[in-house]
């Protein structure tokens, strides 16, 4: 996060100023919320219980 307006945001140390994302079809992007599969939901629940 930048300290003041006009200052570049920084989130840690990186050897490069920018990283190229390469070429991709922007039509594949969506605002649709992610829907977990049943297996993913069960794995998340297991990890949440294990972290207690």
N, C-alpha and C positions, 0 to 999 in steps of 0.2 A: 504494500500500500504506500502511496506517496505521502511525504510529510507535508507538502504544500501544493497549491495549484500550480500546474506547469512542470512539476517535478515528476520524473518517470517513476512508475510503481516498481517496487522490487520485492521479490518473494524468495530470498535466499541467494546463493552464489551460483552463477552459471558461467561456463567458459565461452558461451556465445550470447550475443545480444538478441538474436532472433533465431527461430527454428522454422523451416519451411514445412508446411503440411502436405506438400505435394498436390497432385491433381486428384480431385474427387468430384462426383456429381452432387451439386448442392440440392438437387431435387430429392436426394435421399434423406435430407435433414427434415425433422418433424418436431412440432410442438406437443405431440401426443405424449402424455405421461408414460413412463416405463411400467410395464406390467410384469411382475415376477412370475416365474413358473412355480408350480407347487414344490418342486425340488429346491429351487432357490429360496423360497419362503421357509422351508424346513431347515435348510442349511443356516440361514440367518438366525432363526429361532434357536438352533443348537449353539451357535457361536455366542449369542446374547446370554444364554443360560450359562455357558462355560466361562464367560467373562465375569460372572458374579462371584 
